[in-house]
Amino acid sequence: MGLLTPWRWDPASEQLIQEGFINVLKTRYSDIMRHLRIASTRMASRVREDMDPNKYLQFDIIRDYPPLSMSLEVWRGLCRVSELVPFLSYYFL
């Protein structure tokens, strides 16, 4: 016999909860990454004269200027993934 509690869990709702959670993550991830790319672009444009501060998808340049909240290795990995899979830049970044 299972533990009786006043709460009930509807297993059919689990899929809807998971889909909602994933949708929120997609929205927040793209928003956070956009702000990080802009910050990195601003840092790079202060140091490099050839950097256009309005083009924040120049991964080959911004990969060397990580945002303050991220290590260089992690930032380079994210920039490399974005270069290899261009549709990520459009849909998720």
MOPAC internal coordinates of N, CA, C and O (Angstrom, degrees):
PM7 1SCF
backbone

  N    0.0000 0     0.00 0     0.00 0    0    0    0
  C    1.4395 1     0.00 0     0.00 0    1    0    0
  C    1.5299 1   108.52 1     0.00 0    2    1    0
  O    1.2310 1   120.54 1   -45.74 1    3    2    1
  N    1.3108 1   116.57 1   134.26 1    3    2    1
  C    1.4520 1   122.24 1  -177.15 1    5    3    2
  C    1.5199 1   111.96 1   -80.35 1    6    5    3
  O    1.2310 1   121.47 1    -9.73 1    7    6    5
  N    1.2910 1   114.80 1   170.27 1    7    6    5
  C    1.4526 1   122.75 1   178.40 1    9    7    6
  C    1.5335 1   109.14 1   -73.22 1   10    9    7
  O    1.2310 1   120.36 1   -52.59 1   11   10    9
  N    1.3062 1   116.92 1   127.41 1   11   10    9
  C    1.4532 1   121.11 1   179.87 1   13   11   10
  C    1.5268 1   109.83 1   -94.03 1   14   13   11
  O    1.2310 1   120.76 1   -53.68 1   15   14   13
  N    1.3149 1   116.15 1   126.32 1   15   14   13
  C    1.4626 1   121.96 1   177.63 1   17   15   14
  C    1.5243 1   108.20 1  -132.89 1   18   17   15
  O    1.2310 1   120.17 1   -16.58 1   19   18   17
  N    1.3207 1   117.27 1   163.42 1   19   18   17
  C    1.4626 1   118.82 1   177.88 1   21   19   18
  C    1.5328 1   112.59 1   -74.81 1   22   21   19
  O    1.2310 1   119.89 1   172.57 1   23   22   21
  N    1.3406 1   117.81 1    -7.43 1   23   22   21
  C    1.4590 1   120.69 1  -178.90 1   25   23   22
  C    1.5146 1   110.71 1   -99.72 1   26   25   23
  O    1.2310 1   121.65 1   -34.09 1   27   26   25
  N    1.3059 1   114.45 1   145.91 1   27   26   25
  C    1.4684 1   120.86 1   178.38 1   29   27   26
  C    1.5245 1   108.74 1  -123.08 1   30   29   27
  O    1.2310 1   120.51 1   -37.95 1   31   30   29
  N    1.3149 1   116.63 1   142.05 1   31   30   29
  C    1.4540 1   122.17 1   177.69 1   33   31   30
  C    1.5103 1   108.38 1  -110.90 1   34   33   31
  O    1.2310 1   121.08 1   -56.12 1   35   34   33
  N    1.3061 1   115.54 1   123.88 1   35   34   33
  C    1.4623 1   120.56 1   178.74 1   37   35   34
  C    1.5229 1   108.50 1   -92.65 1   38   37   35
  O    1.2310 1   119.69 1   -72.27 1   39   38   37
  N    1.3318 1   118.19 1   107.73 1   39   38   37
  C    1.4728 1   120.09 1  -178.20 1   41   39   38
  C    1.5268 1   113.05 1   -59.63 1   42   41   39
  O    1.2310 1   119.89 1   153.07 1   43   42   41
  N    1.3257 1   117.81 1   -26.93 1   43   42   41
  C    1.4657 1   120.10 1   179.09 1   45   43   42
  C    1.5298 1   111.24 1   -67.12 1   46   45   43
  O    1.2310 1   119.96 1   154.22 1   47   46   45
  N    1.3119 1   117.69 1   -25.78 1   47   46   45
  C    1.4711 1   121.17 1  -179.94 1   49   47   46
  C    1.5242 1   112.53 1   -77.46 1   50   49   47
  O    1.2310 1   120.36 1   162.78 1   51   50   49
  N    1.3160 1   116.91 1   -17.22 1   51   50   49
  C    1.4590 1   120.23 1  -175.70 1   53   51   50
  C    1.5229 1   111.85 1   -59.08 1   54   53   51
  O    1.2310 1   120.05 1   136.58 1   55   54   53
  N    1.3282 1   117.51 1   -43.42 1   55   54   53
  C    1.4740 1   120.66 1   179.80 1   57   55   54
  C    1.5249 1   110.79 1   -62.86 1   58   57   55
  O    1.2310 1   119.76 1   138.48 1   59   58   57
  N    1.3137 1   118.06 1   -41.52 1   59   58   57
  C    1.4665 1   121.04 1   179.46 1   61   59   58
  C    1.5271 1   111.54 1   -66.24 1   62   61   59
  O    1.2310 1   120.60 1   141.52 1   63   62   61
  N    1.3271 1   116.47 1   -38.48 1   63   62   61
  C    1.4601 1   120.74 1   177.76 1   65   63   62
  C    1.5252 1   110.04 1   -64.33 1   66   65   63
  O    1.2310 1   120.26 1   136.18 1   67   66   65
  N    1.3266 1   117.12 1   -43.82 1   67   66   65
  C    1.4572 1   120.89 1   179.66 1   69   67   66
  C    1.5237 1   110.68 1   -63.82 1   70   69   67
  O    1.2310 1   119.59 1   135.96 1   71   70   69
  N    1.3215 1   118.39 1   -44.04 1   71   70   69
  C    1.4627 1   121.26 1   179.28 1   73   71   70
  C    1.5264 1   111.22 1   -62.42 1   74   73   71
  O    1.2310 1   120.38 1   138.80 1   75   74   73
  N    1.3182 1   116.88 1   -41.20 1   75   74   73
  C    1.4578 1   120.69 1   177.65 1   77   75   74
  C    1.5192 1   111.40 1   -62.88 1   78   77   75
  O    1.2310 1   120.57 1   137.13 1   79   78   77
  N    1.3129 1   116.52 1   -42.87 1   79   78   77
  C    1.4593 1   121.54 1   179.05 1   81   79   78
  C    1.5292 1   111.03 1   -62.47 1   82   81   79
  O    1.2310 1   120.11 1   135.32 1   83   82   81
  N    1.3085 1   117.39 1   -44.68 1   83   82   81
  C    1.4668 1   121.57 1   179.59 1   85   83   82
  C    1.5262 1   110.35 1   -63.84 1   86   85   83
  O    1.2310 1   119.89 1   139.03 1   87   86   85
  N    1.3219 1   117.81 1   -40.97 1   87   86   85
  C    1.4641 1   120.46 1   178.41 1   89   87   86
  C    1.5237 1   111.73 1   -62.61 1   90   89   87
  O    1.2310 1   120.00 1   140.26 1   91   90   89
  N    1.3178 1   117.61 1   -39.74 1   91   90   89
  C    1.4660 1   120.92 1   177.33 1   93   91   90
  C    1.5195 1   109.94 1   -65.26 1   94   93   91
  O    1.2310 1   120.19 1   137.19 1   95   94   93
  N    1.3311 1   117.25 1   -42.81 1   95   94   93
  C    1.4630 1   120.35 1   178.65 1   97   95   94
  C    1.5243 1   111.79 1   -61.22 1   98   97   95
  O    1.2310 1   120.09 1   137.54 1   99   98   97
  N    1.3188 1   117.43 1   -42.46 1   99   98   97
  C    1.4631 1   120.22 1   179.16 1  101   99   98
  C    1.5257 1   110.72 1   -60.56 1  102  101   99
  O    1.2310 1   120.44 1   135.97 1  103  102  101
  N    1.3017 1   116.76 1   -44.03 1  103  102  101
  C    1.4571 1   120.69 1  -179.43 1  105  103  102
  C    1.5180 1   110.82 1   -65.65 1  106  105  103
  O    1.2310 1   120.17 1   132.02 1  107  106  105
  N    1.3174 1   117.27 1   -47.98 1  107  106  105
  C    1.4634 1   120.67 1  -178.43 1  109  107  106
  C    1.5204 1   111.76 1   -67.58 1  110  109  107
  O    1.2310 1   119.84 1   141.50 1  111  110  109
  N    1.3346 1   117.91 1   -38.50 1  111  110  109
  C    1.4533 1   120.38 1  -178.72 1  113  111  110
  C    1.5259 1   111.04 1   -62.11 1  114  113  111
  O    1.2310 1   120.64 1   132.56 1  115  114  113
  N    1.3159 1   116.39 1   -47.44 1  115  114  113
  C    1.4610 1   118.76 1  -179.11 1  117  115  114
  C    1.5246 1   111.04 1   -64.61 1  118  117  115
  O    1.2310 1   119.97 1   142.75 1  119  118  117
  N    1.3202 1   117.66 1   -37.25 1  119  118  117
  C    1.4591 1   121.95 1   179.00 1  121  119  118
  C    1.5285 1   110.81 1   -66.41 1  122  121  119
  O    1.2310 1   120.50 1   133.39 1  123  122  121
  N    1.3060 1   116.64 1   -46.61 1  123  122  121
  C    1.4692 1   120.99 1   179.57 1  125  123  122
  C    1.5245 1   110.64 1   -64.18 1  126  125  123
  O    1.2310 1   120.07 1   135.15 1  127  126  125
  N    1.3267 1   117.47 1   -44.85 1  127  126  125
  C    1.4625 1   120.61 1  -179.33 1  129  127  126
  C    1.5245 1   111.36 1   -64.70 1  130  129  127
  O    1.2310 1   119.79 1   143.68 1  131  130  129
  N    1.3092 1   118.01 1   -36.32 1  131  130  129
  C    1.4620 1   120.35 1   177.94 1  133  131  130
  C    1.5252 1   110.34 1   -62.26 1  134  133  131
  O    1.2310 1   120.36 1   135.28 1  135  134  133
  N    1.3180 1   116.92 1   -44.72 1  135  134  133
  C    1.4619 1   120.64 1   178.69 1  137  135  134
  C    1.5360 1   111.48 1   -64.48 1  138  137  135
  O    1.2310 1   120.33 1   142.40 1  139  138  137
  N    1.3209 1   116.97 1   -37.60 1  139  138  137
  C    1.4669 1   120.07 1   177.84 1  141  139  138
  C    1.5277 1   111.43 1   -67.26 1  142  141  139
  O    1.2310 1   120.15 1   140.19 1  143  142  141
  N    1.3395 1   117.32 1   -39.81 1  143  142  141
  C    1.4646 1   120.50 1   177.59 1  145  143  142
  C    1.5231 1   111.28 1   -64.54 1  146  145  143
  O    1.2310 1   120.73 1   139.05 1  147  146  145
  N    1.3233 1   116.20 1   -40.95 1  147  146  145
  C    1.4644 1   120.10 1   178.59 1  149  147  146
  C    1.5298 1   110.13 1   -63.41 1  150  149  147
  O    1.2310 1   120.28 1   135.78 1  151  150  149
  N    1.3238 1   117.07 1   -44.22 1  151  150  149
  C    1.4695 1   120.39 1   178.47 1  153  151  150
  C    1.5246 1   110.87 1   -61.76 1  154  153  151
  O    1.2310 1   120.20 1   137.20 1  155  154  153
  N    1.3130 1   117.22 1   -42.80 1  155  154  153
  C    1.4567 1   121.26 1   179.48 1  157  155  154
  C    1.5228 1   110.70 1   -65.46 1  158  157  155
  O    1.2310 1   120.25 1   139.90 1  159  158  157
  N    1.3191 1   117.12 1   -40.10 1  159  158  157
  C    1.4656 1   121.37 1   178.69 1  161  159  158
  C    1.5252 1   110.67 1   -63.74 1  162  161  159
  O    1.2310 1   120.28 1   139.24 1  163  162  161
  N    1.3134 1   117.08 1   -40.76 1  163  162  161
  C    1.4679 1   120.10 1   178.28 1  165  163  162
  C    1.5265 1   111.13 1   -64.14 1  166  165  163
  O    1.2310 1   120.67 1   138.86 1  167  166  165
  N    1.3296 1   116.33 1   -41.14 1  167  166  165
  C    1.4648 1   119.63 1   178.00 1  169  167  166
  C    1.5320 1   110.22 1   -62.92 1  170  169  167
  O    1.2310 1   120.43 1   136.19 1  171  170  169
  N    1.3209 1   116.79 1   -43.81 1  171  170  169
  C    1.4607 1   120.92 1  -179.09 1  173  171  170
  C    1.5229 1   111.14 1   -66.85 1  174  173  171
  O    1.2310 1   119.80 1   141.19 1  175  174  173
  N    1.3187 1   117.99 1   -38.81 1  175  174  173
  C    1.4719 1   120.27 1  -177.80 1  177  175  174
  C    1.5259 1   111.94 1   -70.00 1  178  177  175
  O    1.2310 1   119.94 1   156.88 1  179  178  177
  N    1.3281 1   117.72 1   -23.12 1  179  178  177
  C    1.4670 1   120.05 1   175.28 1  181  179  178
  C    1.5238 1   111.84 1   -71.97 1  182  181  179
  O    1.2310 1   120.73 1   151.80 1  183  182  181
  N    1.3353 1   116.21 1   -28.20 1  183  182  181
  C    1.4625 1   121.06 1  -175.74 1  185  183  182
  C    1.5334 1   111.39 1   -97.52 1  186  185  183
  O    1.2310 1   120.69 1   142.82 1  187  186  185
  N    1.3081 1   116.28 1   -37.18 1  187  186  185
  C    1.4700 1   120.69 1  -174.13 1  189  187  186
  C    1.5240 1   110.45 1  -107.53 1  190  189  187
  O    1.2310 1   120.69 1   -47.92 1  191  190  189
  N    1.3149 1   116.29 1   132.08 1  191  190  189
  C    1.4596 1   120.35 1   178.01 1  193  191  190
  C    1.5238 1   112.24 1   -78.28 1  194  193  191
  O    1.2310 1   120.01 1   155.00 1  195  194  193
  N    1.3392 1   117.59 1   -25.00 1  195  194  193
  C    1.4653 1   120.84 1  -178.09 1  197  195  194
  C    1.5268 1   112.97 1   -83.52 1  198  197  195
  O    1.2310 1   120.29 1  -177.59 1  199  198  197
  N    1.3102 1   117.06 1     2.41 1  199  198  197
  C    1.4690 1   121.95 1  -177.43 1  201  199  198
  C    1.5201 1   110.40 1   -90.30 1  202  201  199
  O    1.2310 1   120.96 1   -54.33 1  203  202  201
  N    1.3304 1   115.76 1   125.67 1  203  202  201
  C    1.4657 1   120.71 1   175.55 1  205  203  202
  C    1.5306 1   107.79 1   -85.56 1  206  205  203
  O    1.2310 1   119.48 1   -64.55 1  207  206  205
  N    1.3280 1   118.60 1   115.45 1  207  206  205
  C    1.4700 1   120.49 1  -176.06 1  209  207  206
  C    1.5254 1   114.35 1   -69.10 1  210  209  207
  O    1.2310 1   120.18 1   170.98 1  211  210  209
  N    1.3207 1   117.26 1    -9.02 1  211  210  209
  C    1.4624 1   120.58 1   179.74 1  213  211  210
  C    1.5230 1   113.11 1   -97.10 1  214  213  211
  O    1.2310 1   120.06 1   174.17 1  215  214  213
  N    1.3165 1   117.48 1    -5.83 1  215  214  213
  C    1.4721 1   121.38 1   179.24 1  217  215  214
  C    1.5192 1   108.19 1  -110.62 1  218  217  215
  O    1.2310 1   120.54 1   -81.55 1  219  218  217
  N    1.3115 1   116.58 1    98.45 1  219  218  217
  C    1.4568 1   120.07 1  -175.16 1  221  219  218
  C    1.5231 1   113.60 1   -97.57 1  222  221  219
  O    1.2310 1   119.66 1  -160.77 1  223  222  221
  N    1.3287 1   118.25 1    19.23 1  223  222  221
  C    1.4587 1   121.43 1   174.93 1  225  223  222
  C    1.5274 1   111.32 1  -111.51 1  226  225  223
  O    1.2310 1   119.94 1  -158.78 1  227  226  225
  N    1.3136 1   117.71 1    21.22 1  227  226  225
  C    1.4617 1   122.13 1   177.92 1  229  227  226
  C    1.5304 1   108.63 1   -85.69 1  230  229  227
  O    1.2310 1   121.08 1  -105.78 1  231  230  229
  N    1.3236 1   115.53 1    74.22 1  231  230  229
  C    1.4610 1   121.48 1  -172.07 1  233  231  230
  C    1.5191 1   112.84 1   -62.25 1  234  233  231
  O    1.2310 1   120.16 1   147.80 1  235  234  233
  N    1.3314 1   117.30 1   -32.20 1  235  234  233
  C    1.4583 1   119.21 1  -179.61 1  237  235  234
  C    1.5265 1   111.93 1   -65.43 1  238  237  235
  O    1.2310 1   119.86 1   157.03 1  239  238  237
  N    1.3267 1   117.86 1   -22.97 1  239  238  237
  C    1.4624 1   121.57 1   178.50 1  241  239  238
  C    1.5314 1   111.35 1   -96.64 1  242  241  239
  O    1.2310 1   120.50 1   131.22 1  243  242  241
  N    1.3282 1   116.66 1   -48.78 1  243  242  241
  C    1.4669 1   118.86 1  -173.67 1  245  243  242
  C    1.5228 1   112.68 1   -71.96 1  246  245  243
  O    1.2310 1   119.93 1   166.61 1  247  246  245
  N    1.3073 1   117.75 1   -13.39 1  247  246  245
  C    1.4717 1   119.95 1   179.42 1  249  247  246
  C    1.5220 1   112.52 1   -62.18 1  250  249  247
  O    1.2310 1   120.26 1   158.70 1  251  250  249
  N    1.3258 1   117.11 1   -21.30 1  251  250  249
  C    1.4633 1   121.19 1   179.32 1  253  251  250
  C    1.5310 1   112.99 1   -93.37 1  254  253  251
  O    1.2310 1   120.10 1  -177.65 1  255  254  253
  N    1.3177 1   117.41 1     2.35 1  255  254  253
  C    1.4653 1   122.08 1  -178.62 1  257  255  254
  C    1.5301 1   109.55 1  -128.43 1  258  257  255
  O    1.2310 1   120.14 1  -102.24 1  259  258  257
  N    1.3183 1   117.33 1    77.76 1  259  258  257
  C    1.4745 1   119.54 1  -176.93 1  261  259  258
  C    1.5299 1   111.20 1   -70.63 1  262  261  259
  O    1.2310 1   120.72 1   -32.02 1  263  262  261
  N    1.3202 1   116.22 1   147.98 1  263  262  261
  C    1.4682 1   119.30 1   173.35 1  265  263  262
  C    1.5339 1   109.62 1   -62.10 1  266  265  263
  O    1.2310 1   120.58 1   -21.32 1  267  266  265
  N    1.3077 1   116.49 1   158.68 1  267  266  265
  C    1.4646 1   120.76 1  -176.46 1  269  267  266
  C    1.5275 1   113.04 1   -60.93 1  270  269  267
  O    1.2310 1   120.28 1   154.12 1  271  270  269
  N    1.3099 1   117.07 1   -25.88 1  271  270  269
  C    1.4636 1   120.52 1  -175.95 1  273  271  270
  C    1.5239 1   113.71 1   -87.27 1  274  273  271
  O    1.2310 1   119.76 1  -172.22 1  275  274  273
  N    1.3504 1   118.06 1     7.78 1  275  274  273
  C    1.4526 1   120.08 1  -173.09 1  277  275  274
  C    1.5209 1   110.71 1  -141.34 1  278  277  275
  O    1.2310 1   121.01 1   -33.40 1  279  278  277
  N    1.3203 1   115.67 1   146.60 1  279  278  277
  C    1.4671 1   119.45 1   177.68 1  281  279  278
  C    1.5327 1   109.77 1   -76.15 1  282  281  279
  O    1.2310 1   121.35 1   -21.19 1  283  282  281
  N    1.3142 1   115.02 1   158.81 1  283  282  281
  C    1.4567 1   120.86 1  -179.38 1  285  283  282
  C    1.5260 1   111.16 1   -61.56 1  286  285  283
  O    1.2310 1   119.99 1   138.63 1  287  286  285
  N    1.3227 1   117.63 1   -41.37 1  287  286  285
  C    1.4673 1   121.21 1  -178.06 1  289  287  286
  C    1.5270 1   111.66 1   -63.21 1  290  289  287
  O    1.2310 1   120.77 1   135.13 1  291  290  289
  N    1.3218 1   116.13 1   -44.87 1  291  290  289
  C    1.4669 1   120.13 1  -179.65 1  293  291  290
  C    1.5264 1   109.94 1   -65.62 1  294  293  291
  O    1.2310 1   120.32 1   135.88 1  295  294  293
  N    1.3255 1   116.99 1   -44.12 1  295  294  293
  C    1.4671 1   120.65 1  -179.21 1  297  295  294
  C    1.5253 1   111.10 1   -62.56 1  298  297  295
  O    1.2310 1   120.44 1   137.30 1  299  298  297
  N    1.3357 1   116.76 1   -42.70 1  299  298  297
  C    1.4680 1   119.62 1   177.71 1  301  299  298
  C    1.5184 1   111.21 1   -62.73 1  302  301  299
  O    1.2310 1   120.42 1   141.86 1  303  302  301
  N    1.3145 1   116.81 1   -38.14 1  303  302  301
  C    1.4642 1   120.05 1   177.12 1  305  303  302
  C    1.5161 1   111.90 1   -63.16 1  306  305  303
  O    1.2310 1   120.20 1   137.49 1  307  306  305
  N    1.3188 1   117.23 1   -42.51 1  307  306  305
  C    1.4671 1   120.60 1   178.53 1  309  307  306
  C    1.5259 1   110.79 1   -65.95 1  310  309  307
  O    1.2310 1   120.08 1   140.05 1  311  310  309
  N    1.3183 1   117.46 1   -39.95 1  311  310  309
  C    1.4637 1   120.19 1   178.53 1  313  311  310
  C    1.5238 1   110.92 1   -67.39 1  314  313  311
  O    1.2310 1   120.30 1   142.50 1  315  314  313
  N    1.3222 1   117.04 1   -37.50 1  315  314  313
  C    1.4743 1   120.85 1   179.46 1  317  315  314
  C    1.5163 1   110.65 1   -65.53 1  318  317  315
  O    1.2310 1   120.24 1   137.02 1  319  318  317
  N    1.3183 1   117.14 1   -42.98 1  319  318  317
  C    1.4639 1   120.95 1   178.35 1  321  319  318
  C    1.5198 1   109.88 1   -62.23 1  322  321  319
  O    1.2310 1   120.20 1   139.21 1  323  322  321
  N    1.3196 1   117.22 1   -40.79 1  323  322  321
  C    1.4558 1   120.93 1  -179.85 1  325  323  322
  C    1.5210 1   112.01 1   -66.24 1  326  325  323
  O    1.2310 1   120.28 1   146.77 1  327  326  325
  N    1.3334 1   117.07 1   -33.23 1  327  326  325
  C    1.4610 1   120.20 1   177.00 1  329  327  326
  C    1.5214 1   111.00 1   -71.30 1  330  329  327
  O    1.2310 1   120.53 1   141.16 1  331  330  329
  N    1.3312 1   116.60 1   -38.84 1  331  330  329
  C    1.4588 1   120.52 1  -176.36 1  333  331  330
  C    1.5261 1   112.73 1   -74.04 1  334  333  331
  O    1.2310 1   120.49 1   148.06 1  335  334  333
  N    1.3011 1   116.67 1   -31.94 1  335  334  333
  C    1.4634 1   121.09 1  -177.43 1  337  335  334
  C    1.5262 1   108.07 1  -121.22 1  338  337  335
  O    1.2310 1   119.72 1   -93.23 1  339  338  337
  N    1.3354 1   118.14 1    86.77 1  339  338  337
  C    1.4611 1   120.89 1  -174.08 1  341  339  338
  C    1.5223 1   114.63 1   -59.71 1  342  341  339
  O    1.2310 1   119.44 1   148.99 1  343  342  341
  N    1.3264 1   118.68 1   -31.01 1  343  342  341
  C    1.4560 1   118.76 1  -178.31 1  345  343  342
  C    1.5264 1   111.83 1   -66.80 1  346  345  343
  O    1.2310 1   119.65 1   157.77 1  347  346  345
  N    1.3357 1   118.28 1   -22.23 1  347  346  345
  C    1.4618 1   120.23 1   175.63 1  349  347  346
  C    1.5198 1   110.87 1   -61.58 1  350  349  347
  O    1.2310 1   120.59 1   141.71 1  351  350  349
  N    1.3290 1   116.47 1   -38.29 1  351  350  349
  C    1.4588 1   120.08 1  -179.79 1  353  351  350
  C    1.5129 1   110.69 1   -62.37 1  354  353  351
  O    1.2310 1   120.80 1   144.40 1  355  354  353
  N    1.3174 1   116.08 1   -35.60 1  355  354  353
  C    1.4636 1   119.18 1  -177.50 1  357  355  354
  C    1.5250 1   111.76 1   -79.28 1  358  357  355
  O    1.2310 1   120.23 1   135.05 1  359  358  357
  N    1.3291 1   117.16 1   -44.95 1  359  358  357
  C    1.4603 1   120.08 1  -173.45 1  361  359  358
  C    1.5268 1   115.01 1   -89.29 1  362  361  359
  O    1.2310 1   120.09 1   141.60 1  363  362  361
  N    1.3195 1   117.43 1   -38.40 1  363  362  361
  C    1.4437 1   119.32 1  -170.59 1  365  363  362
  C    1.5215 1   114.37 1  -115.67 1  366  365  363
  O    1.2310 1   119.50 1   160.49 1  367  366  365
  N    1.2998 1   118.56 1   -19.51 1  367  366  365
  C    1.4522 1   120.27 1  -177.77 1  369  367  366
  C    1.4840 1   107.80 1  -107.63 1  370  369  367
  O    1.2310 1   120.10 1   180.00 1  371  370  369

